[in-house]
Amino acid sequence: MIRLYTWWHSGSRQKRTGWTLTAVALVYLLYFFKARLFEAGPPITKREWFNVVAMLVLIVIGTINIRMAEMKERNQKTLPLIDSNERRRK
């Protein structure tokens, strides 16, 4: 348990925020798929579909936070998709 605590607090706040957003969204989506989509029950409302879309957006934002924190840790100036050897525009 102490290893988990140490790992959690050794990272940056941005990375912790990203992991929290991603985890909360995944837990909600798992609940939605298991309890609402695959089980018989009342019809799914527009609000619940909105929540599903919002959780997908949270996963994207959380992933961006995690990646940006890792780039910040490496002190990388360019995005990983850009070749740093190419000439820059003036």
MMTF fields as JSON, N, C-alpha, C and O atoms, coordinates in Angstrom:
{
  "mmtfVersion": "1.0.0",
  "mmtfProducer": "UNKNOWN",
  "numBonds": 359,
  "numAtoms": 360,
  "numGroups": 90,
  "numChains": 1,
  "numModels": 1,
  "chainsPerModel": [1],
  "groupsPerChain": [90],
  "chainIdList": ["A"],
  "bondAtomList": [4, 2, 8, 6, 12, 10, 16, 14, 20, 18, 24, 22, 28, 26, 32, 30, 36, 34, 40, 38, 44, 42, 48, 46, 52, 50, 56, 54, 60, 58, 64, 62, 68, 66, 72, 70, 76, 74, 80, 78, 84, 82, 88, 86, 92, 90, 96, 94, 100, 98, 104, 102, 108, 106, 112, 110, 116, 114, 120, 118, 124, 122, 128, 126, 132, 130, 136, 134, 140, 138, 144, 142, 148, 146, 152, 150, 156, 154, 160, 158, 164, 162, 168, 166, 172, 170, 176, 174, 180, 178, 184, 182, 188, 186, 192, 190, 196, 194, 200, 198, 204, 202, 208, 206, 212, 210, 216, 214, 220, 218, 224, 222, 228, 226, 232, 230, 236, 234, 240, 238, 244, 242, 248, 246, 252, 250, 256, 254, 260, 258, 264, 262, 268, 266, 272, 270, 276, 274, 280, 278, 284, 282, 288, 286, 292, 290, 296, 294, 300, 298, 304, 302, 308, 306, 312, 310, 316, 314, 320, 318, 324, 322, 328, 326, 332, 330, 336, 334, 340, 338, 344, 342, 348, 346, 352, 350, 356, 354],
  "bondOrderList": [1, 1, 1, 1, 1, 1, 1, 1, 1, 1, 1, 1, 1, 1, 1, 1, 1, 1, 1, 1, 1, 1, 1, 1, 1, 1, 1, 1, 1, 1, 1, 1, 1, 1, 1, 1, 1, 1, 1, 1, 1, 1, 1, 1, 1, 1, 1, 1, 1, 1, 1, 1, 1, 1, 1, 1, 1, 1, 1, 1, 1, 1, 1, 1, 1, 1, 1, 1, 1, 1, 1, 1, 1, 1, 1, 1, 1, 1, 1, 1, 1, 1, 1, 1, 1, 1, 1, 1, 1],
  "groupList": [{"groupName": "MET", "atomNameList": ["N", "CA", "C", "O"], "elementList": ["N", "C", "C", "O"], "formalChargeList": [0, 0, 0, 0], "bondAtomList": [1, 0, 2, 1, 3, 2], "bondOrderList": [1, 1, 2], "singleLetterCode": "M", "chemCompType": "L-PEPTIDE LINKING"}, {"groupName": "ILE", "atomNameList": ["N", "CA", "C", "O"], "elementList": ["N", "C", "C", "O"], "formalChargeList": [0, 0, 0, 0], "bondAtomList": [1, 0, 2, 1, 3, 2], "bondOrderList": [1, 1, 2], "singleLetterCode": "I", "chemCompType": "L-PEPTIDE LINKING"}, {"groupName": "ARG", "atomNameList": ["N", "CA", "C", "O"], "elementList": ["N", "C", "C", "O"], "formalChargeList": [0, 0, 0, 0], "bondAtomList": [1, 0, 2, 1, 3, 2], "bondOrderList": [1, 1, 2], "singleLetterCode": "R", "chemCompType": "L-PEPTIDE LINKING"}, {"groupName": "LEU", "atomNameList": ["N", "CA", "C", "O"], "elementList": ["N", "C", "C", "O"], "formalChargeList": [0, 0, 0, 0], "bondAtomList": [1, 0, 2, 1, 3, 2], "bondOrderList": [1, 1, 2], "singleLetterCode": "L", "chemCompType": "L-PEPTIDE LINKING"}, {"groupName": "TYR", "atomNameList": ["N", "CA", "C", "O"], "elementList": ["N", "C", "C", "O"], "formalChargeList": [0, 0, 0, 0], "bondAtomList": [1, 0, 2, 1, 3, 2], "bondOrderList": [1, 1, 2], "singleLetterCode": "Y", "chemCompType": "L-PEPTIDE LINKING"}, {"groupName": "THR", "atomNameList": ["N", "CA", "C", "O"], "elementList": ["N", "C", "C", "O"], "formalChargeList": [0, 0, 0, 0], "bondAtomList": [1, 0, 2, 1, 3, 2], "bondOrderList": [1, 1, 2], "singleLetterCode": "T", "chemCompType": "L-PEPTIDE LINKING"}, {"groupName": "TRP", "atomNameList": ["N", "CA", "C", "O"], "elementList": ["N", "C", "C", "O"], "formalChargeList": [0, 0, 0, 0], "bondAtomList": [1, 0, 2, 1, 3, 2], "bondOrderList": [1, 1, 2], "singleLetterCode": "W", "chemCompType": "L-PEPTIDE LINKING"}, {"groupName": "HIS", "atomNameList": ["N", "CA", "C", "O"], "elementList": ["N", "C", "C", "O"], "formalChargeList": [0, 0, 0, 0], "bondAtomList": [1, 0, 2, 1, 3, 2], "bondOrderList": [1, 1, 2], "singleLetterCode": "H", "chemCompType": "L-PEPTIDE LINKING"}, {"groupName": "SER", "atomNameList": ["N", "CA", "C", "O"], "elementList": ["N", "C", "C", "O"], "formalChargeList": [0, 0, 0, 0], "bondAtomList": [1, 0, 2, 1, 3, 2], "bondOrderList": [1, 1, 2], "singleLetterCode": "S", "chemCompType": "L-PEPTIDE LINKING"}, {"groupName": "GLY", "atomNameList": ["N", "CA", "C", "O"], "elementList": ["N", "C", "C", "O"], "formalChargeList": [0, 0, 0, 0], "bondAtomList": [1, 0, 2, 1, 3, 2], "bondOrderList": [1, 1, 2], "singleLetterCode": "G", "chemCompType": "PEPTIDE LINKING"}, {"groupName": "GLN", "atomNameList": ["N", "CA", "C", "O"], "elementList": ["N", "C", "C", "O"], "formalChargeList": [0, 0, 0, 0], "bondAtomList": [1, 0, 2, 1, 3, 2], "bondOrderList": [1, 1, 2], "singleLetterCode": "Q", "chemCompType": "L-PEPTIDE LINKING"}, {"groupName": "LYS", "atomNameList": ["N", "CA", "C", "O"], "elementList": ["N", "C", "C", "O"], "formalChargeList": [0, 0, 0, 0], "bondAtomList": [1, 0, 2, 1, 3, 2], "bondOrderList": [1, 1, 2], "singleLetterCode": "K", "chemCompType": "L-PEPTIDE LINKING"}, {"groupName": "ALA", "atomNameList": ["N", "CA", "C", "O"], "elementList": ["N", "C", "C", "O"], "formalChargeList": [0, 0, 0, 0], "bondAtomList": [1, 0, 2, 1, 3, 2], "bondOrderList": [1, 1, 2], "singleLetterCode": "A", "chemCompType": "L-PEPTIDE LINKING"}, {"groupName": "VAL", "atomNameList": ["N", "CA", "C", "O"], "elementList": ["N", "C", "C", "O"], "formalChargeList": [0, 0, 0, 0], "bondAtomList": [1, 0, 2, 1, 3, 2], "bondOrderList": [1, 1, 2], "singleLetterCode": "V", "chemCompType": "L-PEPTIDE LINKING"}, {"groupName": "PHE", "atomNameList": ["N", "CA", "C", "O"], "elementList": ["N", "C", "C", "O"], "formalChargeList": [0, 0, 0, 0], "bondAtomList": [1, 0, 2, 1, 3, 2], "bondOrderList": [1, 1, 2], "singleLetterCode": "F", "chemCompType": "L-PEPTIDE LINKING"}, {"groupName": "GLU", "atomNameList": ["N", "CA", "C", "O"], "elementList": ["N", "C", "C", "O"], "formalChargeList": [0, 0, 0, 0], "bondAtomList": [1, 0, 2, 1, 3, 2], "bondOrderList": [1, 1, 2], "singleLetterCode": "E", "chemCompType": "L-PEPTIDE LINKING"}, {"groupName": "PRO", "atomNameList": ["N", "CA", "C", "O"], "elementList": ["N", "C", "C", "O"], "formalChargeList": [0, 0, 0, 0], "bondAtomList": [1, 0, 2, 1, 3, 2], "bondOrderList": [1, 1, 2], "singleLetterCode": "P", "chemCompType": "L-PEPTIDE LINKING"}, {"groupName": "ASN", "atomNameList": ["N", "CA", "C", "O"], "elementList": ["N", "C", "C", "O"], "formalChargeList": [0, 0, 0, 0], "bondAtomList": [1, 0, 2, 1, 3, 2], "bondOrderList": [1, 1, 2], "singleLetterCode": "N", "chemCompType": "L-PEPTIDE LINKING"}, {"groupName": "ASP", "atomNameList": ["N", "CA", "C", "O"], "elementList": ["N", "C", "C", "O"], "formalChargeList": [0, 0, 0, 0], "bondAtomList": [1, 0, 2, 1, 3, 2], "bondOrderList": [1, 1, 2], "singleLetterCode": "D", "chemCompType": "L-PEPTIDE LINKING"}],
  "groupTypeList": [0, 1, 2, 3, 4, 5, 6, 6, 7, 8, 9, 8, 2, 10, 11, 2, 5, 9, 6, 5, 3, 5, 12, 13, 12, 3, 13, 4, 3, 3, 4, 14, 14, 11, 12, 2, 3, 14, 15, 12, 9, 16, 16, 1, 5, 11, 2, 15, 6, 14, 17, 13, 13, 12, 0, 3, 13, 3, 1, 13, 1, 9, 5, 1, 17, 1, 2, 0, 12, 15, 0, 11, 15, 2, 17, 10, 11, 5, 3, 16, 3, 1, 18, 8, 17, 15, 2, 2, 2, 11],
  "groupIdList": [1, 2, 3, 4, 5, 6, 7, 8, 9, 10, 11, 12, 13, 14, 15, 16, 17, 18, 19, 20, 21, 22, 23, 24, 25, 26, 27, 28, 29, 30, 31, 32, 33, 34, 35, 36, 37, 38, 39, 40, 41, 42, 43, 44, 45, 46, 47, 48, 49, 50, 51, 52, 53, 54, 55, 56, 57, 58, 59, 60, 61, 62, 63, 64, 65, 66, 67, 68, 69, 70, 71, 72, 73, 74, 75, 76, 77, 78, 79, 80, 81, 82, 83, 84, 85, 86, 87, 88, 89, 90],
  "secStructList": [7, 2, 2, 2, 2, 2, 2, 2, 2, 2, 1, 7, 2, 2, 2, 2, 2, 2, 2, 2, 2, 2, 2, 2, 2, 2, 2, 2, 2, 2, 2, 0, 0, 0, 0, 0, 0, 1, 1, 7, 7, 1, 7, 7, 7, 2, 2, 2, 2, 2, 2, 2, 2, 2, 2, 2, 2, 2, 2, 2, 2, 2, 2, 2, 2, 2, 2, 2, 2, 2, 2, 2, 2, 2, 6, 7, 7, 1, 7, 6, 6, 1, 7, 6, 6, 1, 7, 7, 7, 7],
  "xCoordList": [0.818, 0.0, 0.867, 0.539, 1.97, 2.849, 3.513, 3.811, 3.749, 4.327, 3.373, 3.788, 2.096, 1.095, 1.047, 0.983, 1.078, 1.076, 2.306, 2.206, 3.457, 4.702, 4.672, 5.077, 4.196, 4.117, 3.163, 3.457, 2.026, 1.01, 1.545, 1.311, 2.255, 2.737, 4.089, 4.557, 4.725, 6.011, 5.812, 6.719, 4.652, 4.372, 3.898, 3.67, 3.757, 3.302, 1.793, 1.085, 1.324, -0.107, -0.884, -2.006, -0.288, -0.947, -1.149, -2.203, -0.16, -0.277, -1.315, -2.098, -1.33, -2.337, -3.736, -4.661, -3.9, -5.207, -5.629, -6.786, -4.716, -5.023, -5.443, -6.415, -4.706, -5.06, -6.409, -7.188, -6.688, -7.973, -9.129, -10.13, -8.991, -10.045, -10.272, -11.414, -9.203, -9.312, -9.962, -10.824, -9.559, -10.109, -11.599, -12.382, -11.99, -13.401, -14.249, -15.32, -13.775, -14.524, -14.639, -15.702, -13.56, -13.607, -14.548, -15.275, -14.536, -15.441, -16.892, -17.72, -17.215, -18.586, -18.983, -20.093, -18.09, -18.406, -18.602, -19.491, -17.783, -17.969, -19.315, -20.015, -19.679, -20.992, -22.103, -23.054, -21.983, -23.023, -23.196, -24.319, -22.088, -22.188, -22.743, -23.57, -22.291, -22.714, -24.143, -24.944, -24.481, -25.77, -26.879, -28.05, -26.546, -27.595, -27.743, -28.862, -26.642, -26.718, -26.987, -27.773, -26.348, -26.47, -27.529, -27.759, -28.176, -29.219, -30.574, -30.667, -31.614, -32.969, -33.349, -32.965, -34.093, -34.5, -35.207, -35.614, -35.354, -36.021, -35.187, -33.98, -35.82, -35.081, -33.993, -34.107, -32.962, -31.841, -32.239, -32.693, -32.062, -32.487, -31.402, -30.256, -31.81, -30.844, -29.746, -28.595, -30.087, -29.084, -28.0, -26.819, -28.396, -27.407, -26.505, -25.306, -27.064, -26.231, -25.276, -24.126, -25.762, -24.894, -23.743, -22.599, -24.047, -23.005, -21.971, -20.78, -22.416, -21.476, -20.529, -19.319, -21.087, -20.246, -19.291, -18.122, -19.789, -18.928, -17.793, -16.672, -18.058, -17.003, -15.971, -14.784, -16.406, -15.448, -14.55, -13.35, -15.139, -14.351, -13.372, -12.231, -13.81, -12.917, -11.735, -10.62, -11.975, -10.864, -9.852, -8.645, -10.329, -9.432, -8.647, -7.43, -9.323, -8.656, -7.662, -6.561, -8.047, -7.131, -5.892, -4.783, -6.074, -4.931, -4.02, -2.796, -4.613, -3.807, -3.014, -1.836, -3.648, -2.937, -1.76, -0.676, -1.964, -0.89, 0.266, 1.428, -0.058, 1.002, 1.73, 2.953, 0.997, 1.639, 2.546, 3.611, 2.145, 2.992, 4.278, 5.35, 4.172, 5.374, 6.292, 7.513, 5.704, 6.527, 7.207, 8.362, 6.491, 7.06, 8.212, 9.221, 8.06, 9.125, 10.374, 11.493, 10.181, 11.335, 11.876, 12.931, 11.149, 11.519, 11.624, 12.548, 10.67, 10.645, 9.962, 8.902, 10.557, 10.035, 9.053, 8.227, 9.132, 8.268, 7.345, 7.624, 6.255, 5.34, 5.983, 6.818, 5.63, 6.273, 5.957, 6.673, 4.912, 4.552, 5.326, 5.254, 6.058, 6.814, 8.278, 8.859, 8.857, 10.263, 11.086, 10.99, 11.882, 12.661, 13.824, 14.422, 14.158, 15.263, 14.841, 15.687, 13.525, 13.055, 13.36, 13.464, 13.501, 13.73, 12.477, 11.36, 12.673, 11.539, 11.276, 12.189, 9.997, 9.632, 10.057, 10.026, 10.457, 10.898, 9.796, 9.987],
  "yCoordList": [-1.189, 0.0, 1.26, 2.26, 1.185, 2.353, 2.592, 3.735, 1.516, 1.684, 2.453, 3.324, 2.119, 2.824, 4.299, 5.174, 4.569, 5.955, 6.705, 7.853, 6.065, 6.703, 6.942, 8.008, 5.957, 6.12, 7.246, 8.05, 7.315, 8.322, 9.729, 10.628, 9.929, 11.263, 11.601, 12.732, 10.634, 10.946, 11.629, 12.309, 11.465, 12.083, 13.518, 13.998, 14.184, 15.563, 15.619, 14.628, 16.776, 16.969, 16.782, 16.275, 17.19, 17.042, 15.569, 15.191, 14.746, 13.319, 12.676, 11.837, 13.059, 12.523, 12.913, 12.104, 14.151, 14.6, 13.781, 13.371, 13.541, 12.749, 11.33, 10.813, 10.693, 9.342, 9.32, 8.383, 10.338, 10.398, 10.543, 9.833, 11.457, 11.641, 10.357, 9.963, 9.717, 8.49, 7.377, 6.663, 7.222, 6.16, 6.367, 5.421, 7.599, 7.878, 7.598, 6.999, 8.024, 7.808, 6.324, 5.862, 5.576, 4.144, 3.406, 2.507, 3.779, 3.135, 3.41, 2.5, 4.643, 4.957, 4.2, 3.673, 4.143, 3.429, 1.934, 1.317, 1.358, -0.05, -0.276, -1.24, 0.613, 0.522, 0.647, -0.135, 1.616, 1.849, 0.636, 0.197, 0.093, -1.058, -2.285, -3.01, -2.518, -3.716, -3.596, -4.506, -2.496, -2.382, -1.803, -2.123, -0.983, -0.306, -0.827, -0.968, -1.113, -1.48, -2.969, -3.337, -3.831, -5.271, -5.927, -7.129, -5.187, -5.73, -5.168, -4.072, -5.932, -5.455, -4.427, -4.555, -3.427, -2.401, -1.275, -1.421, -0.155, 0.984, 1.514, 1.279, 2.218, 2.754, 3.734, 4.415, 3.778, 4.679, 6.08, 6.279, 7.045, 8.415, 9.185, 8.749, 10.345, 11.204, 11.669, 11.816, 11.901, 12.333, 11.275, 11.606, 10.01, 8.946, 8.849, 8.605, 9.037, 9.048, 10.239, 10.13, 11.381, 12.548, 12.234, 12.61, 11.548, 11.18, 10.25, 10.358, 9.342, 8.436, 9.231, 9.006, 10.155, 10.983, 11.827, 11.984, 12.37, 13.174, 12.33, 12.821, 11.087, 10.219, 9.883, 9.758, 9.738, 9.529, 10.757, 10.63, 11.934, 13.171, 13.234, 13.664, 12.809, 12.801, 11.858, 12.153, 10.73, 9.819, 10.491, 10.364, 11.199, 11.905, 12.982, 13.083, 13.777, 14.841, 14.26, 14.786, 13.175, 12.532, 11.999, 12.135, 11.391, 10.879, 12.019, 11.891, 13.123, 14.29, 14.792, 15.121, 14.856, 15.295, 14.382, 14.861, 13.086, 12.141, 12.33, 12.389, 12.422, 12.581, 13.909, 13.96, 14.983, 16.291, 16.297, 16.914, 15.625, 15.546, 14.781, 15.154, 13.719, 12.972, 13.807, 13.761, 14.567, 15.444, 16.507, 16.858, 17.013, 18.033, 17.45, 18.12, 16.203, 15.55, 15.372, 15.523, 15.051, 14.887, 16.216, 16.277, 17.289, 18.632, 18.68, 19.27, 18.054, 17.993, 19.247, 19.638, 19.862, 21.108, 20.898, 21.769, 19.749, 19.508, 18.339, 17.517, 18.268, 17.152, 15.889, 15.98, 14.718, 13.498, 13.153, 12.355, 13.728, 13.421, 14.262, 14.007, 15.253, 16.144, 15.718, 15.501, 15.602, 15.251, 16.463, 17.518, 16.322, 17.457, 17.815, 18.879, 16.948, 17.22, 18.082, 18.618, 18.217, 19.05, 20.508, 20.943, 21.249, 22.691, 23.362, 23.023, 24.298, 25.035, 26.243, 26.827, 26.601, 27.79, 29.036, 29.093, 30.044, 31.281, 32.289, 33.397],
  "zCoordList": [0.0, 0.0, 0.0, -0.638, 0.726, 0.793, -0.562, -0.91, -1.336, -2.676, -3.583, -4.347, -3.488, -4.28, -3.889, -4.753, -2.594, -2.107, -2.593, -3.028, -2.522, -2.966, -4.473, -4.938, -5.241, -6.693, -7.047, -7.931, -6.37, -6.676, -6.427, -7.235, -5.327, -4.976, -5.576, -5.447, -6.232, -6.872, -8.22, -8.7, -8.837, -10.131, -9.97, -8.859, -11.099, -11.068, -10.846, -11.031, -10.454, -10.232, -11.535, -11.529, -12.637, -13.936, -14.274, -14.786, -13.996, -14.272, -13.353, -13.799, -12.078, -11.147, -11.586, -11.505, -12.052, -12.533, -13.745, -13.842, -14.658, -15.844, -15.495, -16.045, -14.574, -14.167, -13.451, -13.624, -12.654, -11.944, -12.933, -12.83, -13.886, -14.895, -15.686, -15.923, -16.087, -16.872, -16.06, -16.57, -14.802, -13.967, -13.691, -13.772, -13.366, -13.087, -14.33, -14.233, -15.479, -16.716, -17.044, -17.46, -16.861, -17.151, -16.206, -16.629, -14.932, -13.976, -14.351, -14.304, -14.721, -15.12, -16.385, -16.47, -17.359, -18.599, -18.351, -18.939, -17.492, -17.153, -16.481, -16.792, -15.559, -14.925, -15.965, -15.96, -16.842, -17.84, -18.74, -18.983, -19.236, -20.127, -19.406, -19.959, -18.174, -17.452, -16.948, -17.161, -16.286, -15.611, -16.483, -16.275, -17.427, -18.189, -19.607, -20.1, -20.263, -21.676, -21.88, -22.754, -21.086, -21.292, -20.421, -20.552, -19.542, -18.686, -19.095, -19.648, -18.816, -19.077, -18.007, -16.844, -18.411, -17.468, -18.187, -19.339, -17.509, -18.146, -19.31, -19.368, -20.226, -21.381, -20.947, -19.928, -21.737, -21.459, -21.911, -23.038, -21.015, -21.299, -22.044, -22.153, -22.55, -23.252, -22.308, -22.722, -21.048, -20.069, -19.885, -19.773, -19.855, -19.707, -20.935, -20.802, -22.119, -23.322, -23.296, -23.723, -22.79, -22.647, -21.686, -21.942, -20.586, -19.627, -20.258, -19.965, -21.12, -21.792, -22.688, -22.682, -23.45, -24.319, -23.484, -23.839, -22.373, -21.487, -20.916, -20.783, -20.58, -20.05, -21.126, -20.824, -22.365, -23.451, -23.621, -23.867, -23.489, -23.56, -22.385, -22.554, -21.194, -20.035, -20.238, -19.807, -20.892, -21.174, -22.091, -21.885, -23.091, -24.009, -23.257, -23.417, -22.448, -21.693, -20.695, -20.534, -20.025, -19.081, -19.772, -19.255, -20.942, -21.698, -22.14, -22.101, -22.558, -22.938, -21.738, -21.871, -20.565, -19.36, -19.039, -18.703, -19.14, -18.843, -19.825, -19.423, -21.102, -22.115, -21.969, -22.105, -21.695, -21.527, -20.296, -20.322, -19.23, -18.044, -18.344, -17.868, -19.127, -19.491, -20.381, -20.235, -21.302, -22.138, -21.292, -21.531, -20.312, -19.43, -18.613, -18.39, -18.17, -17.411, -18.261, -17.771, -19.536, -20.434, -20.907, -21.54, -20.598, -21.031, -22.55, -23.108, -23.195, -24.648, -25.179, -24.689, -26.158, -26.699, -27.847, -28.118, -28.527, -29.675, -29.386, -28.513, -30.114, -29.983, -30.531, -31.431, -30.026, -30.493, -31.946, -32.55, -32.519, -33.895, -34.901, -36.103, -34.432, -35.309, -35.292, -34.229, -36.462, -36.55, -36.14, -36.765, -35.108, -34.597, -35.524, -35.367, -36.488, -37.4, -38.581, -39.296, -38.787, -39.9, -39.621, -38.474, -40.716, -40.579, -40.044, -40.433, -39.167, -38.636, -39.513, -40.097, -39.588, -40.352, -39.612, -38.383, -40.387, -39.755, -39.722, -39.222]
}
